[in-house]
Amino acid sequence: MKLLSLNLFYVVAGIFLGLVAAHIALDRNHPRRWGSALFWGLLALVFLIGKSVPAVWVGYLLLVLVGLAATNQVGGKAEAGPSLVERTASALKLGNRLFIPALLIPATAVIGTFLLGKIHVGDFWLMDVTNVTVSSVGLGAVVAAIVGWRLTGAPARTPVVEGGRLLQTIGWAIILPQFLAALGGIFARAGVGPVVADVVARALPTQYSFIAVLAYCVGMALFTVCMGNAFAAFPVITLGIGLPFIVQQHGGNPAIMAAIGMLCGYCGTLLTPMAANFNVVPALLLELKDKNAVIKAQVPIALTILAANVALMYFCVYRF
């Protein structure tokens, strides 16, 4: 038995999303009141009962979410929030203590991963060891929210109001990573990997070990640019290039290949508007005139890291 399981944090997330949906539904001045309330309410339902119902039902709910987003029924309400004077006064009062809630999330994640997953009394475990890192992040978020609430002395409804405002600012893009990761799994099940392997084998001299590494690393970055998510690219490119050429043909280490390959995919994430939650939403939140400003700033960094990853993989994957 586990006290803190991943499903518990799914329920917490579902309750939060449900409260946001209710807050929107009660706001008569909201420009997209019912569409937004339905979107976040259905997403709450997915978190709350997703593991208890047939997968096809969840699929139908997701189709409704896509329909609401595609028909522009999901949107936020322009809210002024605290004035600049109020925010400045609050910042001066709290000082560096403002960073405590943000730092608690990674701190709890690290402590939970290395410590909490080992605490148990007989068969009663404090945390689900199969998902200890993700569960620790969820625990950190809950702890940070409580500490932030107590630290600022804000009203009890503030986490829902301000959290909901941020959710609505990001909009439907907040669930884009999960959608794209699922799409990558579908591609892998559909046999896209062998097709990629055949194309690469015909187009490149993969008998050279460096070419196999270069094809895998660049392929991860490029496919991530197309998909918007390294998790979506990983199964396709790994099955299509990594395993057949680096591991099977040249005897490379699969663990090193996979780890550095994901880093190459993240380089692609820095270069694409498909990763809207990373690259487009920050530009909107910062009110930048150029919505691609974040991507343009990241291009030199991404290409430099990608080149370093290619060199690192070639040096390590065949030697360790």
matplotlib code that plots the C-alpha trace (Angstrom):
import matplotlib.pyplot as plt

x = [0.0, 1.2, 0.3, 1.5, 0.7, 0.8, -2.9, -3.4, -1.7, -3.9, -6.9, -5.4, -4.9, -8.4, -9.9, -7.9, -9.1, -12.6, -12.5, -11.1, -13.9, -16.5, -15.0, -15.2, -18.8, -19.8, -18.2, -21.0, -18.5, -16.2, -16.1, -16.0, -17.7, -19.3, -16.7, -13.8, -15.7, -16.5, -12.9, -11.3, -14.1, -13.6, -9.9, -10.6, -12.7, -9.8, -7.5, -10.2, -11.6, -9.2, -7.8, -11.2, -13.0, -12.3, -9.5, -11.9, -14.1, -11.1, -10.4, -13.9, -13.4, -10.1, -11.9, -14.4, -11.4, -9.9, -13.2, -13.6, -10.1, -10.4, -13.6, -12.0, -14.3, -11.5, -10.1, -9.1, -10.5, -8.4, -8.0, -6.0, -4.8, -2.9, -1.6, 2.1, 2.2, 0.7, 3.0, 6.0, 5.0, 4.4, 7.8, 9.6, 7.9, 8.6, 12.1, 13.9, 11.3, 9.4, 11.7, 11.0, 7.9, 9.6, 12.7, 10.6, 9.5, 12.9, 14.1, 11.2, 11.6, 15.3, 14.6, 11.6, 13.5, 16.4, 14.7, 10.9, 10.7, 12.7, 10.5, 8.1, 6.7, 6.3, 4.1, 3.0, 5.1, 5.2, 5.5, 4.9, 8.4, 7.5, 6.7, 8.8, 10.2, 7.0, 5.1, 7.8, 7.3, 3.6, 4.2, 6.6, 3.9, 1.4, 3.9, 5.0, 1.3, 0.6, 3.8, 3.2, -0.3, 0.8, 3.8, 1.8, -1.2, -3.4, -7.1, -7.9, -9.4, -6.2, -4.5, -7.6, -8.1, -4.5, -3.8, -6.9, -5.8, -2.4, -4.1, -6.4, -3.5, -1.7, -4.9, -5.2, -1.4, -0.9, -1.9, 0.0, 3.0, 0.8, -1.0, 2.3, 3.8, 0.8, 1.1, 4.7, 3.5, 0.9, 3.6, 5.7, 2.8, 2.0, 5.4, 6.9, 10.3, 11.1, 10.1, 12.5, 15.2, 14.8, 14.9, 18.1, 19.8, 19.2, 20.2, 23.2, 26.4, 25.4, 28.3, 30.3, 29.7, 29.9, 27.3, 25.0, 25.4, 25.0, 21.8, 20.4, 21.2, 20.1, 17.1, 15.9, 16.3, 14.5, 11.6, 11.2, 10.9, 8.1, 6.4, 7.0, 8.0, 11.1, 9.0, 7.0, 10.2, 12.0, 10.2, 10.2, 13.8, 15.2, 13.4, 14.2, 17.8, 19.2, 18.7, 19.3, 22.4, 24.1, 23.3, 22.8, 25.1, 28.0, 27.5, 26.8, 25.6, 21.8, 21.6, 24.1, 22.5, 19.0, 20.1, 22.1, 19.5, 16.8, 19.1, 19.3, 15.5, 15.4, 17.6, 14.8, 12.3, 14.1, 13.7, 10.0, 6.8, 5.1, 6.4, 3.9, 3.9, 7.7, 8.3, 5.1, 3.3, 6.3, 6.3, 2.6, 3.1, 5.9, 3.9, 6.6, 5.8, 7.5, 5.8, 8.9, 11.4, 12.0, 12.9, 15.2, 17.1, 17.5, 18.7, 22.5, 22.3, 20.3, 22.7, 25.7, 24.4, 23.3, 26.9, 28.2, 25.8, 26.9, 30.5, 29.7, 27.7, 30.3, 33.0, 31.0, 28.5, 31.0, 33.5, 31.5]
y = [0.0, 3.5, 6.7, 9.1, 7.6, 9.3, 8.8, 10.9, 13.9, 13.3, 13.7, 16.9, 18.3, 17.3, 19.0, 22.2, 22.1, 21.5, 24.6, 26.7, 25.5, 26.4, 29.8, 30.5, 29.2, 31.6, 34.6, 36.2, 38.7, 36.0, 36.3, 32.6, 31.5, 28.1, 26.9, 27.6, 26.1, 23.0, 22.6, 22.8, 20.8, 17.9, 18.1, 17.8, 14.8, 13.1, 13.6, 12.4, 9.3, 8.7, 5.5, 4.2, 4.2, 2.6, 4.3, 4.9, 7.1, 9.3, 9.5, 10.8, 13.4, 14.5, 14.9, 17.2, 19.2, 19.5, 20.6, 23.3, 24.6, 24.4, 26.4, 29.1, 28.4, 28.5, 31.8, 33.9, 37.1, 40.2, 40.8, 43.6, 41.8, 43.7, 47.1, 47.8, 49.7, 46.8, 44.2, 46.4, 46.9, 43.1, 42.3, 44.8, 43.3, 39.7, 40.2, 37.0, 34.9, 35.0, 32.4, 29.9, 28.3, 28.0, 26.4, 24.0, 22.2, 21.0, 20.5, 18.2, 16.4, 15.6, 14.7, 12.6, 10.7, 9.8, 9.4, 9.3, 6.3, 4.2, 4.8, 2.0, 0.0, -3.5, -3.4, 0.2, 2.5, 6.3, 6.8, 4.8, 3.6, 3.0, 6.7, 8.3, 11.2, 12.4, 11.9, 13.9, 16.8, 16.6, 16.7, 19.6, 21.6, 21.0, 22.0, 25.1, 26.2, 25.8, 27.6, 30.4, 30.9, 31.1, 33.3, 35.9, 35.8, 35.7, 34.7, 31.0, 31.5, 33.2, 29.9, 29.0, 32.6, 33.3, 29.7, 29.8, 33.1, 31.6, 28.5, 30.6, 32.8, 29.6, 28.1, 24.8, 24.8, 23.5, 20.0, 20.0, 18.1, 15.2, 15.1, 15.1, 12.4, 10.2, 10.9, 9.7, 6.4, 6.1, 6.6, 3.9, 1.4, 2.3, 1.2, 4.5, 3.5, 0.8, 3.2, 5.8, 3.1, 2.2, 5.8, 6.5, 3.3, 4.3, 7.9, 7.8, 5.7, 4.3, 1.8, 4.6, 4.8, 8.6, 8.9, 6.7, 9.0, 12.2, 10.8, 9.9, 13.2, 15.4, 13.2, 13.6, 17.4, 17.6, 15.3, 17.2, 20.4, 18.8, 17.2, 19.9, 17.3, 15.2, 12.4, 12.2, 12.0, 9.5, 6.2, 6.9, 8.0, 5.5, 2.5, 3.9, 5.0, 4.5, 0.8, -0.6, 1.5, 2.6, -0.4, -3.4, -2.4, -0.8, -2.2, 1.1, 1.5, 1.9, 3.7, 6.4, 6.6, 7.2, 9.7, 11.9, 11.4, 12.9, 15.9, 16.3, 16.2, 19.0, 21.1, 20.7, 21.9, 25.2, 25.7, 25.2, 27.0, 23.6, 23.6, 26.4, 26.0, 26.5, 29.0, 30.9, 31.2, 32.9, 35.5, 36.1, 36.3, 38.8, 40.7, 40.6, 42.1, 39.2, 35.9, 34.1, 36.2, 33.4, 30.9, 33.4, 34.0, 30.2, 29.3, 29.8, 27.9, 25.0, 24.5, 24.8, 22.2, 19.9, 19.9, 19.2, 16.3, 14.8, 14.9, 13.6, 10.7, 9.7, 9.8, 7.9, 5.5, 3.2, 3.3, 2.7]
z = [0.0, -0.9, 1.0, -1.7, -5.1, -8.5, -8.8, -5.6, -7.3, -10.4, -8.1, -6.6, -10.1, -11.1, -8.1, -8.9, -12.5, -11.4, -9.1, -12.0, -14.2, -11.6, -11.1, -14.8, -15.0, -12.2, -13.9, -16.0, -17.6, -19.0, -22.8, -23.4, -20.3, -21.1, -23.6, -21.2, -18.2, -20.2, -21.5, -18.0, -16.5, -18.9, -18.4, -14.7, -15.3, -17.2, -14.2, -11.7, -13.4, -16.3, -14.8, -13.8, -17.1, -20.5, -22.5, -25.4, -23.2, -22.4, -26.1, -26.7, -24.0, -25.6, -29.0, -27.3, -25.9, -29.3, -30.8, -28.2, -28.8, -32.6, -32.6, -30.4, -27.5, -25.0, -23.9, -20.9, -19.4, -19.3, -15.6, -14.1, -11.0, -8.3, -9.3, -9.8, -6.6, -4.7, -6.2, -5.5, -1.9, -1.5, -3.1, -0.8, 2.3, 1.5, -0.1, -1.0, 0.8, -2.4, -3.8, -1.1, -2.7, -6.1, -4.6, -2.6, -5.7, -6.9, -3.3, -2.6, -5.9, -5.1, -1.4, -2.4, -5.1, -2.9, 0.5, 0.6, -1.8, 0.7, 3.7, 4.6, 7.5, 6.3, 3.2, 3.9, 1.7, 2.1, -1.7, -4.8, -5.7, -9.4, -9.9, -7.1, -9.0, -10.6, -7.3, -5.5, -8.0, -7.3, -3.6, -4.0, -5.9, -3.1, -0.4, -2.4, -2.9, 0.9, 1.9, -0.6, 0.6, 4.2, 3.4, 1.5, 3.7, 0.6, 0.8, 0.5, -3.0, -4.4, -5.6, -7.6, -9.0, -9.9, -10.9, -13.1, -14.6, -15.6, -17.0, -19.2, -20.3, -21.5, -22.8, -24.6, -25.3, -21.7, -22.7, -26.0, -24.6, -23.6, -26.9, -28.8, -26.6, -27.3, -31.0, -30.9, -29.3, -32.1, -34.7, -33.1, -33.0, -36.6, -37.8, -38.7, -37.2, -39.8, -42.5, -41.2, -40.9, -44.5, -45.7, -43.7, -44.8, -48.5, -48.1, -45.8, -45.5, -42.1, -42.2, -40.7, -37.0, -36.9, -39.6, -37.5, -34.5, -36.6, -38.2, -34.9, -33.1, -36.0, -36.6, -33.0, -33.2, -36.6, -35.7, -32.5, -34.5, -36.5, -33.5, -30.9, -28.3, -27.7, -26.1, -29.4, -31.5, -29.2, -30.0, -33.7, -34.2, -31.7, -33.3, -36.8, -36.4, -32.9, -32.3, -35.8, -36.6, -33.4, -31.2, -33.5, -36.4, -34.4, -30.9, -29.2, -25.6, -25.7, -22.3, -23.4, -26.8, -25.3, -22.7, -25.1, -27.8, -25.6, -25.1, -28.9, -29.0, -26.4, -28.8, -31.3, -28.7, -28.5, -32.2, -32.9, -32.5, -32.2, -28.6, -28.0, -24.2, -24.1, -26.9, -27.8, -24.5, -22.7, -25.5, -24.9, -21.1, -21.5, -24.0, -26.7, -30.1, -31.9, -30.9, -32.2, -30.2, -27.7, -30.5, -32.2, -29.0, -28.5, -31.9, -31.3, -27.9, -29.4, -32.4, -30.1, -27.6, -30.5, -31.9, -28.4, -28.0, -31.3, -30.2, -26.8, -28.1, -30.6, -27.9, -25.3, -27.0, -28.5, -25.6, -22.4]

ax = plt.figure().add_subplot(projection="3d")
ax.plot(x, y, z, "-o")
ax.set_aspect("equal")
plt.show()
